[in-house]
Structures are given as C-alpha cells and as structure tokens.
C-alpha cells in the first residue's frame, strides 16, 4: 500500500513557525493537512492505512473488492467519530475501523477490530498491522526520527534519541516482555523539512514498529501488535492497537507542545471533570516499610510528623505490604488487609488522614499472583500458571468481574481515594505459551481488552478517582493507559539527582503529568541516621507534577525548615506551569560535568519558570539560556528564587541575548520565575 503526503509538502509544510508563535494553537494549514490525509486514506472507497494477511493473501490485493460502508459521524467535545467497515463477500470476516477526527487539533486516530460474522471459523488472519503507511518527502531534506527510551530503572530512562532514516535504513522498535514502555517508548516524532508527524501506539501489550526507507524519497512505516496469527470463531471479535497521528509544520519542539495540549484536552483522565492537580505525597519511608513492616500506629505517627513540620500533604501513600503476605511484600494474591498489623482495617488510617484533609493512595498489584495465596488456592483456573502462580488472566470474564467487585469493595470499605496499580512482571511469555498455533496473539488481546475494561469499570463507578499506572516504574505508559491513568512513579530509579533531571527532561515532551520522589539528599536511597542536611540541588532535581517524599520522619535532626521552603517554592513557582508549554534549553546529557535546563511556559498567564542545574563536576559557574515562547514586545519581571532582587527584561532579550544564570557552588540548582509586567 502507498500513502503519499508529498503532494502536500510544498504548500502545507514549507513555512516554519517563528520561535515566538504560541504553541497551543494549530494552524489552518495543519488542520487542512490532516483533513486531506483523512479523506485520501480513511474513507470507505479507499484502501485503509491498515494491512493484514488473510488465507495467505495480502489485504492490499483484495480489500477493494470487499463491501464497505461508513456510519453517520457523531460529533461531541471537539471530536468527530465514525466507523468504517469492510466485509468479505466470500465469508464472514469483517474489518471495522473506528476513526476519530479532532476539530481543534491536527490529529487523527483509529482503532481496528476484526469480527467473524459467519457460522464457521475464519481462515487464518495474520501479520496484522494497525498502521501501514508510506510517506514521500519529495526533495525536501531527509527523514529524521525522534524516538525515546522507555523505562528500565536507569539514568537513561526517557532519553531522547535521534536517528536519520537514510536510503536503505530498516529500523525496528519494540519493548521487552509485553509491557509497552519497557525499554522503548511507544511514541515517535517523524520530522522532515518544514514539518512532520507525531505517532503514538495505544497498545498495553507487545507492539512493534518498523521504519523502512527506500532508495528514493519514501518511507514505509508499519506498526501494530508484534505477533498475530489466528482464526476467529463464529461471532468472535478482537481489537487491535489504537493509532494516533498528529500532523505539524515548523520545528519539532513546537509540535511536541501541540501534542502536550492535545493530551491535556483529549487524552488525560479528568477525575471530577478536572485535570489532576500537582500534588505533594508521602509514605512512611522506604526504610521504615521494609525494616519495620509498618502498621497502623506507624502510619499515623508519620502523618503526624508531616503536620508537625508544617509540610502539608495532598496524599498519604500506603504502598506494598498492607495485605496478608507472610511477611514478604512480593507475596501477592491475597487481597485482604493484614489484621495483625491493621486490626481496625486501613479505614482507621484513612479516617485519621481524612480528618486532617489528607487523602489516601493504596497500592495493588492484581495481575501478578504468587503461589500459596488466596487466588491460586481458590481459583487456579483464573491464573495463567495455575496453582503455581503466574498471571491473573484478565481475559477471563469471571476473573475480571471478581477483581473489579473485590477491589471496588476494598476501596469503599477502607476509604481509599486514589487507586495505584503496579505490574512487576513481564506477561509476554505467559500469553504466548497459552496460545495454540492457530490462535497466536489471542491471549494477549484478551488480556489487553480485559485490563482496559477493568479500569474503565472502576472509573465508571468512581468518576472522581484517579488511577496511578506504575508497572515497575513507567513500563506501561502507552497512550491507551495514559487516557485512563497517570504515572505517579515514572521510574524505579528515584532519588538520583542526575537521573531524575534526565527523566523530567525526556518524559515532559510527551506526558504532562508524571511523578517521582525525593529524600532531600543527593544520591541517597533514604535517610540513614538523619545526618545529611537538606540539599536544594537534590530536592529541585527530584520535583515533578506529583512530588513524593521518602524522608524518614522519625529523624528530627533533618533541616525541615529548608525542606519546607523548597517545597513551598515548588508549589508556588514551578507546579503552576506544568500544564504549560515545555522547552528544553540545553542538550540532553547524563554527564556529571555539564549543565541541564528547561522551561515551562504558561502563555495565557504570561508567566513561566526555568529550572537549571549545574552538575557536580561542571567547571562552568554560569550559562546563558535562550528562552522560548515569549512575547518579544513585552517586559518580564525575572526572579531568581535564590537572589535578593528581581530584574526586568524584554521577551526579545530573553529569547535573543538570553538569560544569564550563575550558580557559584557545585552541584547547584536555580529556579527562575518570570511574569509579564
């Protein structure tokens, strides 16, 4: 199949936006371009941007002979939705493509489904690609792919990568083990001269994408579930990945802000009708949970200590270990409160917190099931792995219904406000071992469908509740997951100052809301004896839209006044701008002899913030940073939070000559707020 956008390139993609153009609005040309592409590729009479083999033949050879029709469009909330179906005239196979066009962004998405409308099994459907498109850049520059690492609990999590797709290139990307952002990020920005295309793969399973460059000016992009080869039974239906494409012109940084704005408008959870607010959360410290096996008294004691130190919490976080687990938190599968440590249930803690205007986060990991727990003993048929433990099969309706009702009841009985779901295993082997040769990919599909249905039902029952997607720290953050949840724990590498700087730098291109935690001291897993003073560099390196705290509050020698001041600065000067536009101001680097800096700008408020970091071995005490997105004619009041007096600079000066930042000590961090005068 071939889909050309080169015919539009000269007119639509040829003019770059100037730096100061507001990144929050799509241009007329961008909206026209996505409309033209949609008319050319997602209409009943066209070959869809999807491919598969059926009975040994490529869909490109026969799809135009199938009967096609489209449903009437339904428009609401800035989106128009319709369904296109193609039906095999010789049998019962039906391909349905649900298409969503956005009226306020140059964005198109589609999700595919296959259904057997016949009375016998279908022939084999295989090599299903939810996205199969060709792009022709013509004579304009070369294709450049901006792609990112996923999470692997390392300093390189969310690292931006750049690959030039020159003639003869064949590049394949896929995550590890069945979790969609495990090592590889399922979002891409394909750039060429004058513009480009943002692509996201919505599949909370094992996906793959392949970029193949021919000898001329064309690029072939295919993406979808990695392995599919199945026959469908009569009446059976399966879904495939959701594909999101966003067209842009100008530079790729601007396009990422257009993407962030689309995420906030259309693809982020809104509990209670609002985007999640920045929040300060805390738990009873990693050290205390693991060494003392925290109980009701310790939870209340830590809450009291935060109040005593005037550190106002939004949430109290009760992590792994609150359930019956034989003294070993990974022993999951018995989702009952451990009454030995919590004789009055978790409700005693949640009521205590609620009386102090603090809400409760509670950790679950329902999909991983350990041997010798309630689930393996009572319902081994629900477990892929049986009585020996393994993966709770969310494709099993009985298992999913039990889980939904059980968790929903626990949340009610124990007074829980935010549901946190972890996933500390690779499911791919379990899925594939469960499939017969003529049903490859089906177990994965059913699990993905069940996982999304489970969360959708919890959200339907609890429209004011936020869900946290953890998955070993950021390993299941595809666009379908982030439609329903936010990653409060974006990586299992936390507390590492340089690592957390790098994570914020990378993930902010894509996800406006994410979280990590601080202990106030550089390169420390937790406070040992409380001897280390609070370090502004460490705290400022580890703040995020959801900022967690792992300080051992039993230690009274800590400089809580300094910590309180830093958290208040974050609340007042940084947190209000996380939903603004994001601009990196330095190159990405993990080196300890460099600087790193970025900017969050709220154009409607005429304000923003710069965060800059001088790393431990940097020989340079100063750096000049050229800001972006400002009004060149306006005057801004610029305030270094560590300096005694603000200064006045024009937008033209800040974007042209640049902002000089000086940090005398190393390591050091600066926070510079600005506001239009």
Beta strands, then each sheet from edge to edge (+ up, - down):
strand 1: 51-54
strand 2: 57-58
strand 3: 67-70
strand 4: 74-76
strand 5: 79-87
strand 6: 93-102
strand 7: 107-116
strand 8: 125-129
strand 9: 131-136
strand 10: 144-149
strand 11: 160-164
strand 12: 170-174
strand 13: 184-192
strand 14: 195-202
strand 15: 207-213
strand 16: 218-225
strand 17: 229-230
strand 18: 237-249
strand 19: 279-282
strand 20: 315-318
strand 21: 359-364
strand 22: 368-369
strand 23: 383-384
strand 24: 390-392
strand 25: 418-421
strand 26: 439-440
strand 27: 466-469
strand 28: 515-518
strand 29: 546-549
strand 30: 581-584
strand 31: 595-602
strand 32: 607-614
strand 33: 622-625
strand 34: 635-640
strand 35: 647-650
strand 36: 659-662
strand 37: 668-676
sheet 1: 2+ 1- 8+ 17- 26+
sheet 2: 3+ 5- 4+
sheet 3: 3+ 5- 6+ 7- 18+ 14- 13+ 10- 11+
sheet 4: 9+ 16- 15+ 12-
sheet 5: 27+ 25+ 21+ 20+ 19+ 29+ 28+
sheet 6: 22+ 24- 23+
sheet 7: 30+ 31- 32+ 37- 34+ 35-
sheet 8: 33+ 36-
end
